[in-house]
Amino acid sequence: MKKGWLIFLSGVLLTAVLTFLGNKAVIGTSKNEYCNSCHVHPHSTDSWKLSTHYDNKRGIHVNCVDCHLPPHGEGYLVEKVKTGARDVWSNWFKDPETLNWEAKSQIEYAKGHVFESSCIHCHQNNFPLGLSKEGGDAHLYYEQHRDELNCINCHITVGHYDPNRPHAKNTDFGISTTEPEVIYTEAGILDGFQDFTEYIPGSAVDFEMIAVPGGTFKMGSPEDEAFRREDEGPVREVKISPFFMAKVEVSWEEYLAFFKQTGAQGKTADAYLNLTKDQDVDAISGPTPPWGAPDQGWGKGSMPAITMTHHAAEIYCQWLSKITGKTYRLPTEAEWEYAARGGTEGAYFFDGDPKKYVRQGIRNKLFGVDTTGINSYVTYLENSEIRSTVPETRLENPFGLVNMLGNVAEFCSDWYAEDAYKQGGSGLIENPKGPAEGEEHVIRGGSFRDAADRVRCAARDHTRTKAWLKTDPQMPKSIWWYSDAIHVGFRVVCEFEEIE
């Protein structure tokens, strides 16, 4: 009997000691100093100390585990073990220099490491005193779409400060205090059907236009092409008239020339709804200031302009037409694919097998993808580090165009329809313009975040207006800027009128 009690009391004592030590271990390994001792991210502590979770008026410090683990009682210990094991493994076996921190700072990745329940645990009132009208509108939208949004969709920098991601209306965007030495006063001269340089009057910006000869081609992908999707067929024969196409995507310096000459703070949609072809250039209302940093901090200059809406791209073309005296517009989907192929008929305009370029199959997953060939022409998932790049890093296609595949996806003028190729009828089709109506527009080419299967010449995609404006805090949503699409831009075409 006494022996039984002794065993029982020893068990109770041992349990108490283990519980005490376990609790001490949990507390000790939850301190910021411990997290920072083995965390492989080189700037996590510095950016945390610059954030509003550390540097704020109330002097409150939000700790690592307050965001990166759920509240106690909601799976805290389970997630702590998983997170700790991952970080210890990374600290021992991974080289921080080889990790793509650009990709890991994107919303898609961050959502897996910040717990919504932890945000709500501290921020229980989404409509506190002093909240601005814009903030109230944004939080109301969040309350109505909790199944689609996370707090960090808008507040990703509150825990780790990033100067390239301001969470406010960017009234300084595109403003430069440096005046260029030379400002063009006349547009480029179009002398027959040959390549030419376009000059934007009132700016120091110019860009190259390539003469794309007319011809016929097979639009779409054959049924045996790897990774083919249903909306890429049936293959149809299409005839395209000659046209000019920009050698590269519209750059930030080109788009900001438009922004500076037409943009005005506080303008509403009324100004552009009543546009007529007879109005002056000055009548074109351009973009209002964006929310945040549309360039993502990647740089402007010759980098492709991104995050503008399809509507904004069309207004840009209207402005460019008026200021140059030519007819600029977005390419039709048929023109785009014809130009991208450059007279070829394969999956790409260069020799290459899509199956070798994607991380599918045991061999590719174990030994990596074969990027021979594609790396020279395409900025895509395997070589982009999840960001766009300047055009001079890639080679031209047979027509002399750069980045037709990858880098940033490109708007077309067509409405998107999954069965668009079935609507055109049979036989040779001349200069198709797509469905007469629709809800979303075609985008082509794939982008820096797409795998090789989505940067094929025939691959189709479309805008997602509602999804790409989820975190825009403004009411109504911006007609000029997408808040959630950093992978789409556009290039322009110029019409060529043949003299009979």
C-alpha positions in Angstrom: 0.0 0.0 0.0 2.7 2.4 1.0 4.7 1.4 -2.1 1.7 2.3 -4.3 1.3 5.7 -2.7 5.0 6.3 -3.1 4.8 5.5 -6.8 1.7 7.7 -7.2 3.3 10.7 -5.4 6.5 10.2 -7.4 4.4 10.3 -10.5 2.7 13.5 -9.4 6.0 15.1 -8.5 7.6 14.1 -11.8 4.6 15.4 -13.7 4.7 18.7 -11.9 8.5 19.0 -12.5 8.1 18.2 -16.2 5.1 20.6 -16.5 7.1 23.3 -14.8 10.2 22.7 -17.0 8.0 22.3 -20.1 6.3 25.6 -19.4 9.7 27.3 -18.8 10.9 25.9 -22.1 7.8 27.2 -23.9 8.3 30.6 -22.4 12.0 30.7 -23.0 11.7 29.6 -26.6 8.9 32.1 -27.2 11.1 35.1 -26.5 12.1 37.4 -29.3 15.8 36.9 -28.5 15.4 33.1 -28.9 13.6 33.5 -32.2 16.2 35.9 -33.5 19.1 33.6 -32.4 18.4 31.0 -35.2 16.0 32.7 -37.6 17.7 32.6 -41.0 16.0 35.8 -42.4 18.8 38.4 -42.4 16.6 41.4 -41.9 13.7 40.2 -39.7 14.8 41.9 -36.5 15.7 45.2 -38.1 12.5 45.5 -40.1 10.5 44.5 -37.0 12.0 47.3 -34.9 11.1 49.8 -37.6 7.5 48.6 -37.8 4.4 49.9 -36.0 4.3 46.7 -34.0 7.5 47.9 -32.3 7.8 51.6 -32.8 4.4 53.1 -31.9 2.9 55.8 -29.8 1.8 53.5 -27.0 5.2 51.9 -26.6 3.7 48.4 -27.1 5.9 45.7 -28.5 4.2 43.0 -30.5 6.4 39.9 -30.2 7.3 37.3 -32.8 5.0 34.6 -31.5 2.1 37.1 -31.2 1.8 37.0 -35.0 3.6 33.9 -36.1 1.8 31.5 -33.8 -2.0 31.3 -33.0 -3.3 32.4 -29.6 -2.9 29.9 -26.7 -5.6 27.3 -26.7 -6.0 27.5 -30.5 -3.3 25.1 -31.6 -0.4 27.2 -30.1 1.9 24.3 -29.1 1.3 22.3 -32.3 2.2 25.2 -34.5 5.1 26.1 -32.2 6.6 22.6 -32.7 6.1 22.8 -36.5 7.5 26.3 -36.8 10.5 25.6 -34.5 11.4 22.4 -36.4 11.3 24.3 -39.7 13.4 27.2 -38.5 16.0 24.9 -36.8 16.2 22.8 -40.0 16.7 26.0 -42.1 19.3 27.3 -39.7 21.3 24.1 -39.8 21.0 23.1 -43.4 20.1 26.1 -45.6 22.2 29.0 -46.8 20.2 32.3 -46.3 22.0 33.7 -49.3 20.2 31.2 -51.6 16.7 31.9 -50.3 14.4 34.1 -52.3 13.3 36.6 -49.8 11.5 38.6 -52.5 9.1 35.7 -53.0 8.8 34.9 -49.3 7.6 38.5 -48.7 4.7 38.2 -51.0 1.1 37.8 -49.7 0.6 34.2 -50.9 3.6 33.0 -48.8 3.1 35.3 -45.8 -0.5 34.1 -45.3 0.9 30.7 -44.3 3.1 32.3 -41.5 0.8 34.9 -40.0 -2.3 33.7 -38.2 -5.6 35.6 -38.7 -6.8 34.5 -35.3 -3.8 36.3 -33.8 -4.6 39.5 -35.5 -8.2 39.3 -34.3 -7.0 38.4 -30.8 -5.4 41.8 -30.4 -7.4 43.9 -32.8 -11.0 43.1 -31.6 -12.5 46.4 -32.8 -12.2 47.1 -36.5 -13.8 50.5 -36.1 -11.9 52.3 -33.3 -12.2 56.0 -32.5 -10.1 58.1 -34.9 -10.3 55.7 -37.8 -10.4 57.6 -41.1 -13.3 57.2 -43.5 -11.0 55.3 -45.9 -10.0 53.0 -43.1 -13.7 52.5 -42.1 -14.6 51.7 -45.7 -11.8 49.2 -46.0 -12.6 47.5 -42.7 -16.2 47.3 -43.7 -15.2 45.6 -46.9 -13.1 43.2 -44.9 -16.0 42.3 -42.6 -18.1 41.5 -45.6 -15.4 39.3 -47.3 -13.8 37.5 -44.3 -13.8 34.3 -46.2 -11.6 35.8 -49.0 -9.3 38.2 -47.1 -6.7 38.2 -44.4 -5.6 41.2 -42.4 -2.2 41.1 -43.9 -3.6 41.5 -47.4 -3.6 45.2 -46.5 -1.4 45.4 -43.4 1.5 43.2 -44.5 4.1 45.7 -43.4 2.8 46.4 -39.8 5.1 43.6 -38.4 8.1 44.0 -40.7 8.4 47.5 -42.1 9.1 47.8 -45.9 9.6 51.4 -47.2 8.6 50.2 -50.7 5.1 49.3 -49.5 3.4 52.4 -48.2 -0.1 51.8 -47.0 -1.6 55.1 -48.1 -2.5 57.1 -51.1 0.8 57.7 -52.9 0.5 61.4 -53.8 4.2 61.6 -54.6 4.2 58.7 -57.1 5.7 59.7 -60.5 6.8 63.1 -59.3 10.4 64.0 -60.2 12.3 67.2 -59.3 14.9 66.5 -62.0 14.2 68.2 -65.4 15.5 66.3 -68.5 18.1 68.0 -70.6 16.1 67.4 -73.8 12.3 67.4 -74.2 10.8 66.3 -77.5 8.5 68.7 -79.2 7.4 66.4 -82.1 6.3 62.8 -82.4 8.3 60.2 -84.4 7.9 60.1 -88.2 6.2 57.1 -89.7 7.7 56.8 -93.2 6.3 53.7 -94.8 6.2 50.2 -93.4 9.4 50.0 -91.5 10.6 50.1 -87.9 10.5 53.6 -86.3 11.2 55.4 -83.1 8.3 57.1 -81.4 8.9 60.3 -79.4 6.4 61.4 -76.8 6.1 65.2 -77.1 6.5 67.1 -73.9 8.8 64.5 -72.5 12.3 63.0 -72.9 10.8 59.5 -73.6 11.1 57.5 -76.8 10.5 53.9 -77.6 10.9 51.5 -80.6 8.1 50.3 -82.8 8.6 47.1 -84.9 7.0 46.7 -88.3 5.2 43.3 -88.1 4.4 42.0 -91.6 1.0 40.7 -92.4 0.5 37.0 -93.1 -1.5 33.9 -92.1 -0.9 31.6 -89.2 -2.5 28.8 -87.2 -3.9 30.3 -84.0 -4.3 28.1 -80.9 -2.6 24.8 -80.0 -3.0 21.4 -81.4 -4.5 18.7 -79.2 -1.2 16.9 -78.7 0.6 20.0 -77.4 1.8 19.5 -73.8 -0.2 21.4 -71.2 -2.8 22.4 -73.7 -6.0 23.8 -72.3 -9.5 23.5 -73.7 -9.8 27.3 -74.4 -6.8 27.1 -76.8 -8.7 25.4 -79.6 -9.8 24.4 -82.0 -6.8 25.6 -84.1 -8.0 28.0 -86.8 -6.3 29.7 -89.7 -6.1 33.4 -89.3 -5.0 36.2 -91.7 -3.4 39.3 -90.1 -2.9 42.7 -91.8 0.5 44.5 -91.3 0.8 46.5 -88.1 3.4 48.0 -85.8 4.1 46.7 -82.3 6.2 48.1 -79.5 9.4 46.2 -79.2 9.0 45.9 -75.4 6.2 46.3 -72.9 5.2 49.9 -72.0 7.8 51.0 -69.5 7.3 53.1 -66.4 9.0 56.0 -68.0 6.5 55.9 -70.9 3.5 55.4 -68.6 4.6 58.1 -66.2 4.8 60.6 -69.1 1.1 59.9 -69.5 0.5 60.1 -65.8 2.3 63.5 -65.5 0.5 65.0 -68.5 -3.0 63.8 -67.7 -3.2 62.7 -64.0 -4.9 64.9 -61.5 -5.6 64.3 -57.8 -9.2 63.9 -56.9 -10.6 63.5 -60.4 -13.6 61.1 -60.7 -14.9 58.9 -63.4 -17.1 61.7 -64.7 -14.2 63.3 -66.6 -13.5 60.3 -68.9 -17.0 59.0 -69.4 -17.9 61.9 -71.7 -14.7 61.7 -73.9 -15.3 62.2 -77.6 -12.8 61.7 -80.4 -13.0 65.4 -81.2 -11.8 66.6 -77.8 -8.3 67.9 -77.2 -5.6 65.9 -75.4 -6.1 68.1 -72.4 -9.6 66.7 -72.1 -8.3 63.2 -71.3 -8.4 62.5 -67.6 -5.6 60.2 -66.5 -5.0 58.2 -63.4 -5.5 59.5 -59.9 -2.7 58.8 -57.4 -2.3 55.1 -56.7 -2.6 53.4 -53.3 0.7 52.1 -52.2 3.6 51.6 -54.6 2.6 50.2 -58.0 6.2 49.5 -58.9 6.6 47.3 -55.8 9.9 49.0 -55.1 11.4 47.1 -58.1 12.3 50.3 -59.8 10.8 52.4 -62.6 12.7 53.6 -65.7 12.7 50.9 -68.3 11.0 48.3 -66.1 7.6 47.3 -67.4 4.7 49.3 -66.0 2.4 47.2 -63.9 -0.8 47.3 -61.8 -2.7 49.6 -64.1 -6.2 48.4 -65.0 -7.3 47.4 -68.5 -9.3 50.6 -68.6 -6.1 52.7 -67.8 -4.2 50.9 -70.6 -6.9 51.8 -73.1 -7.0 55.5 -72.0 -3.2 55.5 -72.3 -3.6 54.4 -75.9 -6.1 57.2 -76.5 -3.7 59.7 -75.1 -0.8 58.4 -77.1 -2.8 58.5 -80.3 -3.8 62.1 -79.8 -0.4 63.3 -78.7 1.4 61.6 -81.6 -1.2 61.9 -84.4 -1.2 58.1 -85.0 -3.6 55.4 -84.1 -2.4 53.5 -81.0 -4.4 50.7 -79.3 -4.0 47.4 -77.5 -3.4 44.4 -79.8 -6.1 42.0 -80.6 -5.6 38.5 -79.3 -4.9 37.3 -82.8 -2.4 40.0 -83.5 -0.7 39.3 -80.2 -0.3 35.5 -80.9 0.8 36.2 -84.5 3.5 38.5 -83.3 4.6 36.2 -80.4 5.0 33.3 -82.8 7.1 35.2 -85.3 6.3 32.8 -88.1 6.8 29.6 -85.9 4.3 26.9 -85.0 5.7 25.3 -81.9 4.8 25.7 -78.2 7.4 28.6 -78.2 9.0 30.7 -80.9 12.3 28.8 -80.1 13.0 25.1 -80.0 12.0 23.7 -76.7 9.8 21.0 -74.9 7.5 22.4 -72.2 7.8 19.1 -70.3 11.5 19.8 -69.7 10.9 23.2 -68.3 8.4 22.5 -65.5 8.8 20.9 -62.1 6.6 17.9 -62.9 7.6 14.3 -62.9 10.1 12.6 -60.6 13.2 13.5 -62.6 12.5 17.2 -62.8 11.5 17.4 -59.1 14.7 15.6 -58.0 17.2 17.1 -60.4 15.6 20.4 -61.4 14.3 21.6 -64.7 16.3 21.9 -67.9 16.3 25.7 -68.6 18.6 25.4 -71.7 17.2 27.7 -74.3 14.2 29.2 -72.5 16.3 31.2 -70.1 17.6 33.3 -73.0 14.2 34.4 -74.1 11.7 34.2 -71.2 11.5 35.6 -67.6 9.4 33.0 -65.8 9.0 31.2 -62.5 12.3 29.3 -62.7 14.6 32.3 -63.3 12.7 35.4 -62.3 13.1 35.4 -58.5 9.4 36.3 -58.5 9.7 39.7 -60.0 9.8 41.4 -63.4 13.0 42.5 -65.1 14.3 45.0 -67.6 13.9 44.0 -71.3 17.6 44.0 -72.2 18.1 40.8 -70.2 16.2 38.7 -72.8 16.7 38.0 -76.6 14.4 39.0 -79.4 11.9 36.7 -81.1 12.0 36.2 -84.9 10.1 39.5 -85.4 12.5 41.5 -83.2 10.1 41.7 -80.2 11.3 41.2 -76.6 9.5 39.6 -73.7 6.4 38.5 -75.7 6.5 35.4 -73.4 7.0 35.9 -69.7 8.1 38.9 -67.6 4.6 40.5 -67.4 1.4 39.2 -68.9 -0.1 41.6 -71.5 -3.6 43.0 -72.0 -5.3 42.4 -75.3 -8.4 44.3 -76.6 -10.6 41.2 -76.9 -13.2 40.2 -74.4 -12.4 36.7 -73.0 -14.5 33.7 -73.8 -13.5 30.1 -73.2 -15.1 29.1 -76.5 -13.9 32.1 -78.5 -12.2 30.0 -81.1 -15.3 28.0 -81.7 -17.3 31.2 -82.4 -15.3 32.3 -85.5 -16.7 29.8 -87.9 -14.6 27.6 -90.3 -12.2 28.6 -93.0 -9.8 31.5 -93.1 -10.6 34.2 -90.6 -9.3 37.7 -91.3 -8.3 40.1 -88.4 -10.6 38.6 -85.7 -11.4 40.9 -82.8 -12.9 38.4 -80.4 -16.4 38.2 -78.9 -18.7 41.2 -79.2 -19.2 41.4 -75.4 -18.0 39.9 -72.2 -17.0 40.5 -68.6 -13.2 40.1 -68.6 -10.5 40.8 -71.1 -7.9 38.5 -72.5 -4.3 38.6 -71.2 -1.5 36.8 -72.9 2.1 35.7 -72.5 2.3 34.6 -68.9 4.5 36.4 -66.4 7.5 36.1 -64.1 5.4 34.0 -61.6 4.2 31.5 -64.2 5.7 28.1 -64.9 6.8 27.2 -68.4 3.4 25.7 -69.3 1.7 29.0 -69.0 4.2 31.0 -71.1 3.5 29.0 -74.3 2.5 31.1 -77.3 -1.0 29.7 -77.3 -1.6 29.9 -73.6 -4.6 32.1 -72.8 -5.7 33.9 -69.6 -8.0 36.7 -68.6 -8.4 39.6 -66.2 -10.0 39.1 -62.8 -11.3 42.5 -62.0 -13.0 41.8 -58.7 -10.2 39.6 -57.3 -7.5 42.1 -58.4 -9.2 44.9 -56.4 -9.9 43.0 -53.2 -7.5 45.0 -51.0 -8.1 48.4 -52.6 -9.4 50.3 -49.5 -11.1 53.0 -51.6 -14.8 53.2 -52.1 -15.6 53.0 -54.9 -12.7 50.9 -56.1 -10.1 52.5 -58.3 -10.8 52.4 -62.1 -7.0 53.1 -62.7 -5.0 50.8 -60.4 -5.2 47.1 -59.5 -4.4 46.5 -55.8 -3.8 42.8 -56.2 -2.2 42.2 -59.6 1.5 42.9 -59.9 2.1 40.6 -62.8 0.2 42.3 -65.7 1.3 45.1 -68.0 0.7 45.8 -71.7 2.3 46.8 -75.0 0.9 48.9 -77.7 0.3 48.5 -81.4 0.1 51.2 -84.0 -2.2 50.8 -87.1 -0.7 50.8 -90.5 -2.8 52.2 -93.3 -1.7 50.9 -96.7 -1.9 53.3 -99.6 -3.6 51.7 -102.5 
